[in-house]
Amino acid sequence: MERKKKLLFLCQVFYPDSTSTSQLFTSMFADMAADGIDIEVLCSFPSGSSSKGRLPRREIHRGVLVRRFGFRIDHKKSIAHRTLAYLGYMIPLTFTLLFRRNHGIVFGVTNPPFVAQILYLVSLVRRMPYQYMILDQYPESLIALGMKRTSLSARLWMWANRVAYRKAEKLIVLGRDMTELLVNNYGIERDRIVYIPHWSAFEAPDPLPIEASQMVDRLGLRDKIIFQYSGNMGMWHDINIFVRAAKQVEDDPGIHFLFIGDGARLEAAKKLSKELACKNVTWHPFVPLSQVRESLSSCHVALISLRAGFEGVAVPSKLYGILMSGRAIIAQVPAATETALQVEEDDCGIAVLPGDLEGLVKAVRELAADPRRIERLGRNAFAAYKAKYTEAQASEAFCRLWGFELPSAHRTPAAAGESVGV
């Protein structure tokens, strides 16, 4: 039987959006297109400053047909803007799916959270099979932030998920903890769940030594042991505890904390740092994509955060860029999460439970006092990246899932000048 060679990808974000989801799939699909796979993407317009000029509604980007729906607005400006962006994407998406003749393999992701329900409804009319990937799980993430599980909205949302998930041919997850959530919350059979680990959006032949980092020199941190948090500082992350840890190790003049990025929790963390009069903390905005490799390498130890209650809800994508950079890790995440499992299995860092300030401070002091251990953990991190978490390995896993021929080694460096959150 002839293998299908056409893929229809549904995701609100795609090139040139700077979010991690966009970067991951834009690069991988461009490589697949170079191998002759016909890929069409139904996405939205990037939010605010992510947009590069006036983007067309239809274009070919590196062999991938990109069709954009919705409005050219700043999605992040307010809840009303976000709602308008969701509706502006989902309504035309629904009608496009209803009136297409050849769907090929239909693959959607949880961006926005209601794509699964659209796929389910269209499948009832068009008998269209579909596959769905869980990137972030809703409403469980909102429940972890305070939404009542017993509320009408939460119960209706989970019911709608259950119906749509059970109809899907396959559910793809980034973390093993996500598998447990799908089994426990939705009764999904394990043989219908496919685990494909996250991958790095950036490629590197080898780790960049910190001695080569001009960023360290620009910030005046050359003689410090640098602990770096880089990426989104959102509601799912506890940035304040890193600030408090910095204050507690202030007696060691060799330790410094570097925070790179932005997000909902940035200003509160900055305010706390000022209130505590921290002298060993530096704040830096997101860097251009062309500088990401150097940025990730401008530290000795990388920090990861995921708050309690987010097991099975999300897998921090920043982990894979850190592995690529060959840096030791302190991951303050719940014990059952994919991140904690990987840090332990790959022996590339220390996992600390959320909220455990004492354990965090202990881990910081231990690593700062043992440069050889930092080097060993960093080597293990890069070895794990090369063995399991490259884009090529993820691409092969998807091609096997979809019945495509395995891709060749096409690799095109990312364009310079785009901003990035890692």
C-alpha positions as a Markdown table, in Angstrom:
| # | Residue | x | y | z |
|---|---|---|---|---|
| 1 | Met | 0.0 | 0.0 | 0.0 |
| 2 | Glu | 1.3 | 3.4 | -0.9 |
| 3 | Arg | 2.3 | 5.5 | 2.0 |
| 4 | Lys | 0.7 | 8.9 | 2.6 |
| 5 | Lys | 2.9 | 11.8 | 1.8 |
| 6 | Lys | 0.7 | 14.7 | 2.8 |
| 7 | Leu | 0.5 | 16.3 | 6.3 |
| 8 | Leu | -1.9 | 19.0 | 7.4 |
| 9 | Phe | -0.6 | 20.7 | 10.6 |
| 10 | Leu | -2.9 | 22.8 | 12.8 |
| 11 | Cys | -1.3 | 25.2 | 15.3 |
| 12 | Gln | -1.9 | 28.8 | 16.1 |
| 13 | Val | 1.8 | 29.7 | 16.1 |
| 14 | Phe | 4.2 | 29.1 | 13.2 |
| 15 | Tyr | 6.9 | 31.0 | 11.3 |
| 16 | Pro | 7.9 | 33.8 | 12.1 |
| 17 | Asp | 6.4 | 33.6 | 15.5 |
| 18 | Ser | 9.2 | 33.5 | 18.2 |
| 19 | Thr | 7.5 | 31.0 | 20.6 |
| 20 | Ser | 9.3 | 27.7 | 21.3 |
| 21 | Thr | 6.4 | 25.7 | 19.6 |
| 22 | Ser | 6.8 | 27.7 | 16.4 |
| 23 | Gln | 10.6 | 27.3 | 16.4 |
| 24 | Leu | 10.4 | 23.6 | 17.0 |
| 25 | Phe | 7.9 | 22.7 | 14.2 |
| 26 | Thr | 9.1 | 25.4 | 11.7 |
| 27 | Ser | 12.6 | 23.9 | 11.5 |
| 28 | Met | 11.5 | 20.3 | 11.6 |
| 29 | Phe | 8.8 | 20.6 | 8.9 |
| 30 | Ala | 11.2 | 22.6 | 6.6 |
| 31 | Asp | 13.6 | 19.6 | 6.8 |
| 32 | Met | 10.7 | 17.2 | 6.1 |
| 33 | Ala | 9.6 | 19.3 | 3.1 |
| 34 | Ala | 13.1 | 19.1 | 1.7 |
| 35 | Asp | 12.7 | 15.3 | 1.8 |
| 36 | Gly | 9.6 | 15.6 | -0.4 |
| 37 | Ile | 6.8 | 15.5 | 2.1 |
| 38 | Asp | 3.9 | 17.8 | 1.2 |
| 39 | Ile | 3.2 | 19.9 | 4.3 |
| 40 | Glu | 0.5 | 22.5 | 4.8 |
| 41 | Val | 0.2 | 24.6 | 8.0 |
| 42 | Leu | -2.9 | 26.3 | 9.1 |
| 43 | Cys | -1.9 | 28.9 | 11.7 |
| 44 | Ser | -2.5 | 32.5 | 12.8 |
| 45 | Phe | -0.6 | 35.8 | 12.6 |
| 46 | Pro | 2.2 | 36.3 | 15.1 |
| 47 | Ser | 1.4 | 38.4 | 18.1 |
| 48 | Gly | 2.6 | 42.0 | 18.3 |
| 49 | Ser | 6.4 | 42.4 | 17.8 |
| 50 | Ser | 6.7 | 38.8 | 16.7 |
| 51 | Ser | 5.5 | 39.8 | 13.3 |
| 52 | Lys | 8.1 | 40.7 | 10.6 |
| 53 | Gly | 6.4 | 43.4 | 8.4 |
| 54 | Arg | 3.0 | 42.7 | 6.9 |
| 55 | Leu | 2.9 | 39.0 | 6.5 |
| 56 | Pro | 0.8 | 37.5 | 3.7 |
| 57 | Arg | -2.1 | 35.2 | 4.5 |
| 58 | Arg | -0.5 | 32.6 | 2.2 |
| 59 | Glu | 3.1 | 31.9 | 1.5 |
| 60 | Ile | 5.7 | 29.2 | 1.0 |
| 61 | His | 8.3 | 29.1 | 3.7 |
| 62 | Arg | 11.3 | 26.7 | 3.0 |
| 63 | Gly | 9.0 | 24.4 | 1.1 |
| 64 | Val | 6.1 | 24.5 | 3.6 |
| 65 | Leu | 2.8 | 26.0 | 2.6 |
| 66 | Val | 1.7 | 28.4 | 5.3 |
| 67 | Arg | -1.8 | 29.7 | 5.5 |
| 68 | Arg | -2.7 | 32.3 | 8.2 |
| 69 | Phe | -6.1 | 33.0 | 9.6 |
| 70 | Gly | -7.4 | 35.6 | 12.0 |
| 71 | Phe | -6.4 | 39.2 | 12.8 |
| 72 | Arg | -3.1 | 41.1 | 12.9 |
| 73 | Ile | -3.4 | 42.0 | 16.6 |
| 74 | Asp | -1.3 | 41.8 | 19.8 |
| 75 | His | -2.7 | 38.6 | 21.3 |
| 76 | Lys | -1.0 | 39.3 | 24.6 |
| 77 | Lys | -2.4 | 42.8 | 25.2 |
| 78 | Ser | -5.5 | 41.6 | 27.1 |
| 79 | Ile | -7.8 | 38.7 | 27.7 |
| 80 | Ala | -10.2 | 40.3 | 25.1 |
| 81 | His | -7.4 | 40.4 | 22.5 |
| 82 | Arg | -6.5 | 36.8 | 23.3 |
| 83 | Thr | -10.2 | 35.7 | 22.9 |
| 84 | Leu | -10.5 | 37.6 | 19.7 |
| 85 | Ala | -7.3 | 35.9 | 18.4 |
| 86 | Tyr | -8.6 | 32.4 | 19.4 |
| 87 | Leu | -12.0 | 33.0 | 17.6 |
| 88 | Gly | -10.3 | 34.6 | 14.6 |
| 89 | Tyr | -8.2 | 31.4 | 14.2 |
| 90 | Met | -10.7 | 28.7 | 15.2 |
| 91 | Ile | -13.7 | 29.8 | 13.2 |
| 92 | Pro | -12.0 | 29.9 | 9.7 |
| 93 | Leu | -10.0 | 26.8 | 10.7 |
| 94 | Thr | -13.3 | 24.9 | 11.2 |
| 95 | Phe | -14.8 | 25.9 | 7.9 |
| 96 | Thr | -11.5 | 25.2 | 6.1 |
| 97 | Leu | -11.5 | 21.6 | 7.4 |
| 98 | Leu | -15.1 | 21.1 | 6.7 |
| 99 | Phe | -14.8 | 22.0 | 3.0 |
| 100 | Arg | -11.4 | 20.4 | 2.1 |
| 101 | Arg | -11.3 | 17.5 | -0.2 |
| 102 | Asn | -8.0 | 15.9 | 0.7 |
| 103 | His | -6.9 | 16.3 | 4.3 |
| 104 | Gly | -4.0 | 13.8 | 4.2 |
| 105 | Ile | -2.7 | 13.1 | 7.7 |
| 106 | Val | -4.3 | 15.7 | 10.1 |
| 107 | Phe | -2.1 | 16.6 | 13.0 |
| 108 | Gly | -3.2 | 19.1 | 15.6 |
| 109 | Val | -1.6 | 20.4 | 18.8 |
| 110 | Thr | -2.9 | 22.1 | 22.0 |
| 111 | Asn | -2.3 | 25.7 | 20.7 |
| 112 | Pro | -5.0 | 27.0 | 21.1 |
| 113 | Pro | -6.4 | 24.5 | 23.7 |
| 114 | Phe | -9.6 | 23.8 | 21.7 |
| 115 | Val | -8.2 | 22.4 | 18.5 |
| 116 | Ala | -9.1 | 18.8 | 19.6 |
| 117 | Gln | -12.7 | 19.7 | 19.9 |
| 118 | Ile | -12.7 | 21.3 | 16.4 |
| 119 | Leu | -11.1 | 18.1 | 15.0 |
| 120 | Tyr | -13.7 | 16.0 | 16.7 |
| 121 | Leu | -16.7 | 18.0 | 15.4 |
| 122 | Val | -15.3 | 18.0 | 11.8 |
| 123 | Ser | -14.6 | 14.2 | 12.0 |
| 124 | Leu | -18.3 | 13.6 | 12.7 |
| 125 | Val | -19.2 | 15.3 | 9.5 |
| 126 | Arg | -16.3 | 14.4 | 7.2 |
| 127 | Arg | -15.2 | 11.1 | 8.8 |
| 128 | Met | -11.8 | 12.6 | 9.0 |
| 129 | Pro | -9.2 | 10.7 | 11.1 |
| 130 | Tyr | -6.9 | 12.9 | 13.2 |
| 131 | Gln | -3.9 | 12.8 | 15.5 |
| 132 | Tyr | -3.4 | 15.2 | 18.4 |
| 133 | Met | -0.3 | 16.2 | 20.4 |
| 134 | Ile | -0.4 | 17.4 | 24.0 |
| 135 | Leu | 2.0 | 20.3 | 24.5 |
| 136 | Asp | 0.3 | 21.9 | 27.4 |
| 137 | Gln | -2.7 | 20.3 | 29.1 |
| 138 | Tyr | -5.9 | 22.3 | 29.8 |
| 139 | Pro | -7.9 | 22.8 | 32.0 |
| 140 | Glu | -5.4 | 20.9 | 34.4 |
| 141 | Ser | -2.9 | 23.8 | 34.1 |
| 142 | Leu | -5.6 | 26.3 | 35.2 |
| 143 | Ile | -6.7 | 24.0 | 38.0 |
| 144 | Ala | -3.0 | 24.0 | 39.2 |
| 145 | Leu | -3.3 | 27.8 | 39.2 |
| 146 | Gly | -6.4 | 27.9 | 41.3 |
| 147 | Met | -9.4 | 26.9 | 39.1 |
| 148 | Lys | -11.8 | 24.6 | 41.0 |
| 149 | Arg | -11.8 | 21.1 | 39.5 |
| 150 | Thr | -15.4 | 20.7 | 40.6 |
| 151 | Ser | -16.5 | 23.9 | 38.8 |
| 152 | Leu | -18.9 | 23.7 | 35.9 |
| 153 | Ser | -16.4 | 25.1 | 33.4 |
| 154 | Ala | -13.7 | 22.6 | 34.4 |
| 155 | Arg | -16.0 | 19.6 | 34.3 |
| 156 | Leu | -17.4 | 20.6 | 30.9 |
| 157 | Trp | -13.9 | 21.2 | 29.6 |
| 158 | Met | -12.7 | 17.8 | 30.8 |
| 159 | Trp | -15.7 | 16.2 | 29.3 |
| 160 | Ala | -15.1 | 17.8 | 25.9 |
| 161 | Asn | -11.4 | 16.7 | 26.1 |
| 162 | Arg | -12.5 | 13.1 | 26.9 |
| 163 | Val | -14.7 | 13.0 | 23.9 |
| 164 | Ala | -12.2 | 14.5 | 21.5 |
| 165 | Tyr | -9.2 | 12.5 | 22.9 |
| 166 | Arg | -11.0 | 9.1 | 22.6 |
| 167 | Lys | -11.9 | 9.8 | 19.0 |
| 168 | Ala | -8.3 | 10.6 | 18.0 |
| 169 | Glu | -6.3 | 7.9 | 16.2 |
| 170 | Lys | -3.2 | 8.6 | 18.3 |
| 171 | Leu | -2.4 | 11.0 | 21.1 |
| 172 | Ile | 1.2 | 12.1 | 21.2 |
| 173 | Val | 2.9 | 13.3 | 24.4 |
| 174 | Leu | 6.1 | 15.0 | 25.3 |
| 175 | Gly | 6.4 | 13.5 | 28.7 |
| 176 | Arg | 5.8 | 10.2 | 30.4 |
| 177 | Asp | 3.9 | 12.0 | 33.2 |
| 178 | Met | 1.5 | 13.2 | 30.5 |
| 179 | Thr | 0.7 | 9.6 | 29.7 |
| 180 | Glu | -0.3 | 9.0 | 33.3 |
| 181 | Leu | -2.5 | 12.1 | 33.2 |
| 182 | Leu | -4.3 | 10.9 | 30.1 |
| 183 | Val | -4.8 | 7.5 | 31.5 |
| 184 | Asn | -6.0 | 8.6 | 34.9 |
| 185 | Asn | -8.1 | 11.7 | 33.9 |
| 186 | Tyr | -9.5 | 10.5 | 30.6 |
| 187 | Gly | -9.3 | 6.7 | 30.5 |
| 188 | Ile | -7.2 | 6.7 | 27.4 |
| 189 | Glu | -5.7 | 3.3 | 26.5 |
| 190 | Arg | -1.9 | 3.3 | 26.8 |
| 191 | Asp | -1.4 | 1.7 | 23.4 |
| 192 | Arg | -3.1 | 4.8 | 21.8 |
| 193 | Ile | -0.6 | 7.2 | 23.4 |
| 194 | Val | 2.8 | 7.8 | 21.7 |
| 195 | Tyr | 5.7 | 9.3 | 23.7 |
| 196 | Ile | 8.0 | 11.4 | 21.6 |
| 197 | Pro | 10.5 | 13.4 | 23.7 |
| 198 | His | 10.9 | 17.1 | 23.3 |
| 199 | Trp | 13.8 | 18.2 | 21.1 |
| 200 | Ser | 16.1 | 21.2 | 20.8 |
| 201 | Ala | 15.1 | 23.9 | 18.3 |
| 202 | Phe | 18.8 | 24.6 | 18.0 |
| 203 | Glu | 21.6 | 22.5 | 16.7 |
| 204 | Ala | 25.2 | 22.5 | 17.9 |
| 205 | Pro | 28.2 | 20.2 | 17.0 |
| 206 | Asp | 29.6 | 20.6 | 20.5 |
| 207 | Pro | 29.1 | 22.8 | 23.6 |
| 208 | Leu | 30.4 | 26.3 | 23.6 |
| 209 | Pro | 32.9 | 26.8 | 26.5 |
| 210 | Ile | 32.0 | 29.6 | 28.8 |
| 211 | Glu | 35.5 | 31.1 | 28.1 |
| 212 | Ala | 34.2 | 31.9 | 24.6 |
| 213 | Ser | 31.2 | 33.9 | 25.9 |
| 214 | Gln | 31.4 | 37.6 | 25.2 |
| 215 | Met | 28.2 | 38.0 | 27.1 |
| 216 | Val | 29.9 | 37.1 | 30.3 |
| 217 | Asp | 32.5 | 39.7 | 29.7 |
| 218 | Arg | 29.9 | 42.4 | 28.8 |
| 219 | Leu | 28.1 | 41.7 | 32.1 |
| 220 | Gly | 31.3 | 41.7 | 34.1 |
| 221 | Leu | 30.8 | 38.2 | 35.4 |
| 222 | Arg | 34.0 | 36.5 | 34.2 |
| 223 | Asp | 35.2 | 35.6 | 37.7 |
| 224 | Lys | 31.9 | 34.3 | 38.9 |
| 225 | Ile | 30.2 | 30.9 | 39.1 |
| 226 | Ile | 27.0 | 31.8 | 37.1 |
| 227 | Phe | 23.6 | 30.2 | 37.8 |
| 228 | Gln | 21.3 | 31.2 | 34.9 |
| 229 | Tyr | 17.6 | 31.1 | 34.4 |
| 230 | Ser | 16.8 | 31.8 | 30.7 |
| 231 | Gly | 13.4 | 31.9 | 29.1 |
| 232 | Asn | 9.8 | 32.6 | 29.9 |
| 233 | Met | 9.1 | 33.7 | 33.5 |
| 234 | Gly | 5.4 | 32.8 | 33.4 |
| 235 | Met | 2.7 | 31.8 | 35.8 |
| 236 | Trp | 3.9 | 28.2 | 35.8 |
| 237 | His | 7.4 | 29.1 | 37.1 |
| 238 | Asp | 8.6 | 30.2 | 40.5 |
| 239 | Ile | 11.2 | 32.9 | 39.9 |
| 240 | Asn | 11.0 | 34.4 | 43.4 |
| 241 | Ile | 12.5 | 31.3 | 45.0 |
| 242 | Phe | 15.6 | 31.7 | 42.8 |
| 243 | Val | 15.9 | 35.3 | 44.0 |
| 244 | Arg | 15.6 | 34.2 | 47.6 |
| 245 | Ala | 18.2 | 31.5 | 47.0 |
| 246 | Ala | 20.5 | 34.2 | 45.6 |
| 247 | Lys | 20.1 | 36.3 | 48.7 |
| 248 | Gln | 20.9 | 33.3 | 50.9 |
| 249 | Val | 24.2 | 32.5 | 49.2 |
| 250 | Glu | 25.2 | 36.2 | 49.0 |
| 251 | Asp | 28.0 | 35.4 | 51.6 |
| 252 | Asp | 29.8 | 33.6 | 48.8 |
| 253 | Pro | 31.2 | 36.3 | 46.5 |
| 254 | Gly | 31.9 | 33.8 | 43.7 |
| 255 | Ile | 28.2 | 33.0 | 43.1 |
| 256 | His | 26.1 | 35.1 | 40.8 |
| 257 | Phe | 22.5 | 34.6 | 39.4 |
| 258 | Leu | 21.7 | 35.7 | 35.8 |
| 259 | Phe | 18.1 | 36.0 | 34.7 |
| 260 | Ile | 17.4 | 36.3 | 30.9 |
| 261 | Gly | 13.9 | 36.6 | 29.6 |
| 262 | Asp | 10.5 | 38.1 | 30.3 |
| 263 | Gly | 7.1 | 37.0 | 31.4 |
| 264 | Ala | 4.2 | 37.5 | 33.9 |
| 265 | Arg | 6.4 | 36.9 | 37.0 |
| 266 | Leu | 9.4 | 39.0 | 35.9 |
| 267 | Glu | 8.4 | 42.3 | 37.6 |
| 268 | Ala | 7.5 | 40.6 | 40.9 |
| 269 | Ala | 10.8 | 38.9 | 40.9 |
| 270 | Lys | 12.7 | 42.1 | 40.2 |
| 271 | Lys | 10.7 | 43.9 | 43.0 |
| 272 | Leu | 11.7 | 41.1 | 45.4 |
| 273 | Ser | 15.3 | 41.3 | 44.4 |
| 274 | Lys | 15.2 | 45.1 | 45.1 |
| 275 | Glu | 13.5 | 44.6 | 48.4 |
| 276 | Leu | 16.1 | 42.0 | 49.5 |
| 277 | Ala | 18.9 | 44.3 | 48.2 |
| 278 | Cys | 20.4 | 41.4 | 46.3 |
| 279 | Lys | 23.9 | 42.2 | 45.1 |
| 280 | Asn | 24.5 | 39.0 | 43.1 |
| 281 | Val | 21.7 | 39.2 | 40.6 |
| 282 | Thr | 21.7 | 40.4 | 37.0 |
| 283 | Trp | 18.6 | 40.9 | 34.8 |
| 284 | His | 18.8 | 40.7 | 31.0 |
| 285 | Pro | 16.0 | 40.8 | 28.3 |
| 286 | Phe | 15.6 | 38.1 | 25.6 |
| 287 | Val | 18.4 | 37.9 | 23.1 |
| 288 | Pro | 18.2 | 37.6 | 19.3 |
| 289 | Leu | 18.1 | 34.1 | 17.9 |
| 290 | Ser | 21.5 | 34.5 | 16.5 |
| 291 | Gln | 22.9 | 34.9 | 20.0 |
| 292 | Val | 21.0 | 32.1 | 21.7 |
| 293 | Arg | 23.8 | 29.6 | 21.7 |
| 294 | Glu | 26.1 | 32.0 | 23.3 |
| 295 | Ser | 23.4 | 33.1 | 25.8 |
| 296 | Leu | 22.7 | 29.6 | 26.9 |
| 297 | Ser | 26.4 | 29.0 | 27.3 |
| 298 | Ser | 26.9 | 32.1 | 29.4 |
| 299 | Cys | 26.7 | 30.2 | 32.7 |
| 300 | His | 28.1 | 27.2 | 34.6 |
| 301 | Val | 24.7 | 25.9 | 35.8 |
| 302 | Ala | 21.2 | 26.3 | 34.2 |
| 303 | Leu | 18.1 | 26.7 | 36.3 |
| 304 | Ile | 14.6 | 25.2 | 35.5 |
| 305 | Ser | 11.4 | 25.8 | 37.3 |
| 306 | Leu | 7.9 | 24.1 | 37.2 |
| 307 | Arg | 5.5 | 24.8 | 40.1 |
| 308 | Ala | 3.9 | 22.0 | 42.1 |
| 309 | Gly | 0.7 | 20.6 | 40.6 |
| 310 | Phe | 1.9 | 20.7 | 37.0 |
| 311 | Glu | 2.8 | 17.1 | 36.7 |
| 312 | Gly | 1.6 | 15.8 | 33.3 |
| 313 | Val | 0.6 | 19.3 | 32.3 |
| 314 | Ala | 3.7 | 20.6 | 30.6 |
| 315 | Val | 7.3 | 19.8 | 29.8 |
| 316 | Pro | 9.6 | 22.9 | 30.0 |
| 317 | Ser | 11.2 | 23.2 | 26.5 |
| 318 | Lys | 14.1 | 25.1 | 27.9 |
| 319 | Leu | 15.6 | 21.8 | 29.2 |
| 320 | Tyr | 16.6 | 20.7 | 25.6 |
| 321 | Gly | 18.4 | 23.9 | 24.7 |
| 322 | Ile | 20.3 | 23.6 | 28.0 |
| 323 | Leu | 21.2 | 20.0 | 27.2 |
| 324 | Met | 22.4 | 21.2 | 23.8 |
| 325 | Ser | 24.6 | 23.8 | 25.5 |
| 326 | Gly | 26.2 | 21.1 | 27.7 |
| 327 | Arg | 25.4 | 22.8 | 31.0 |
| 328 | Ala | 24.8 | 21.3 | 34.5 |
| 329 | Ile | 21.2 | 21.7 | 35.7 |
| 330 | Ile | 19.3 | 22.5 | 38.8 |
| 331 | Ala | 15.6 | 21.6 | 38.1 |
| 332 | Gln | 13.2 | 22.7 | 40.8 |
| 333 | Val | 10.3 | 20.6 | 39.5 |
| 334 | Pro | 7.8 | 18.0 | 40.9 |
| 335 | Ala | 9.4 | 14.6 | 41.3 |
| 336 | Ala | 7.1 | 12.8 | 38.8 |
| 337 | Thr | 7.7 | 15.2 | 35.9 |
| 338 | Glu | 9.4 | 14.3 | 32.7 |
| 339 | Thr | 12.1 | 16.9 | 33.5 |
| 340 | Ala | 12.9 | 15.3 | 36.9 |
| 341 | Leu | 13.1 | 11.9 | 35.3 |
| 342 | Gln | 15.4 | 13.0 | 32.5 |
| 343 | Val | 17.8 | 14.9 | 34.9 |
| 344 | Glu | 18.0 | 11.7 | 37.0 |
| 345 | Glu | 18.3 | 9.2 | 34.1 |
| 346 | Asp | 20.9 | 11.3 | 32.2 |
| 347 | Asp | 22.8 | 12.3 | 35.4 |
| 348 | Cys | 23.1 | 15.8 | 34.2 |
| 349 | Gly | 22.0 | 17.8 | 37.3 |
| 350 | Ile | 20.1 | 18.0 | 40.6 |
| 351 | Ala | 16.3 | 17.9 | 41.0 |
| 352 | Val | 14.8 | 19.8 | 43.9 |
| 353 | Leu | 11.1 | 19.8 | 44.8 |
| 354 | Pro | 9.1 | 23.0 | 44.2 |
| 355 | Gly | 9.1 | 25.4 | 47.2 |
| 356 | Asp | 12.1 | 23.7 | 48.8 |
| 357 | Leu | 14.3 | 26.8 | 49.4 |
| 358 | Glu | 16.7 | 24.9 | 51.7 |
| 359 | Gly | 17.2 | 22.2 | 49.1 |
| 360 | Leu | 17.8 | 24.7 | 46.4 |
| 361 | Val | 20.4 | 26.6 | 48.4 |
| 362 | Lys | 22.1 | 23.4 | 49.2 |
| 363 | Ala | 22.3 | 22.4 | 45.5 |
| 364 | Val | 23.7 | 25.8 | 44.6 |
| 365 | Arg | 26.4 | 25.7 | 47.2 |
| 366 | Glu | 27.3 | 22.1 | 46.4 |
| 367 | Leu | 27.8 | 22.8 | 42.7 |
| 368 | Ala | 29.6 | 26.1 | 43.3 |
| 369 | Ala | 32.1 | 24.3 | 45.5 |
| 370 | Asp | 32.7 | 21.5 | 43.0 |
| 371 | Pro | 33.8 | 22.7 | 39.5 |
| 372 | Arg | 34.7 | 19.2 | 38.4 |
| 373 | Arg | 31.2 | 18.0 | 39.2 |
| 374 | Ile | 29.8 | 20.9 | 37.1 |
| 375 | Glu | 31.9 | 19.8 | 34.2 |
| 376 | Arg | 30.9 | 16.2 | 34.5 |
| 377 | Leu | 27.2 | 17.0 | 34.6 |
| 378 | Gly | 27.6 | 19.3 | 31.6 |
| 379 | Arg | 29.3 | 16.5 | 29.6 |
| 380 | Asn | 26.4 | 14.2 | 30.5 |
| 381 | Ala | 23.9 | 16.8 | 29.5 |
| 382 | Phe | 25.4 | 17.2 | 26.0 |
| 383 | Ala | 25.8 | 13.4 | 25.6 |
| 384 | Ala | 22.1 | 13.0 | 26.4 |
| 385 | Tyr | 21.1 | 15.7 | 23.9 |
| 386 | Lys | 23.1 | 13.9 | 21.1 |
| 387 | Ala | 21.7 | 10.5 | 22.1 |
| 388 | Lys | 18.0 | 11.3 | 22.4 |
| 389 | Tyr | 16.9 | 14.9 | 21.9 |
| 390 | Thr | 18.0 | 16.2 | 18.5 |
| 391 | Glu | 15.6 | 17.5 | 15.9 |
| 392 | Ala | 16.7 | 14.6 | 13.6 |
| 393 | Gln | 15.6 | 12.0 | 16.2 |
| 394 | Ala | 12.2 | 13.7 | 16.7 |
| 395 | Ser | 11.7 | 13.9 | 12.9 |
| 396 | Glu | 12.4 | 10.2 | 12.5 |
| 397 | Ala | 9.9 | 9.4 | 15.3 |
| 398 | Phe | 7.2 | 11.5 | 13.7 |
| 399 | Cys | 7.9 | 10.0 | 10.2 |
| 400 | Arg | 7.6 | 6.5 | 11.7 |
| 401 | Leu | 4.3 | 7.4 | 13.3 |
| 402 | Trp | 2.9 | 8.8 | 10.0 |
| 403 | Gly | 4.3 | 6.1 | 7.8 |
| 404 | Phe | 6.6 | 8.5 | 5.9 |
| 405 | Glu | 10.1 | 7.5 | 4.6 |
| 406 | Leu | 12.8 | 8.4 | 7.1 |
| 407 | Pro | 14.2 | 11.9 | 6.5 |
| 408 | Ser | 17.7 | 12.6 | 5.2 |
| 409 | Ala | 20.1 | 14.9 | 7.1 |
| 410 | His | 18.9 | 18.2 | 5.7 |
| 411 | Arg | 19.7 | 21.0 | 8.2 |
| 412 | Thr | 19.3 | 24.7 | 7.6 |
| 413 | Pro | 20.5 | 27.1 | 10.3 |
| 414 | Ala | 17.9 | 29.4 | 11.8 |
| 415 | Ala | 17.7 | 32.9 | 10.5 |
| 416 | Ala | 19.4 | 35.6 | 12.5 |
| 417 | Gly | 17.6 | 38.5 | 14.0 |
| 418 | Glu | 14.5 | 36.8 | 15.4 |
| 419 | Ser | 13.9 | 36.9 | 19.2 |
| 420 | Val | 13.5 | 33.7 | 21.1 |
| 421 | Gly | 12.3 | 32.4 | 24.4 |
| 422 | Val | 14.1 | 29.3 | 25.6 |
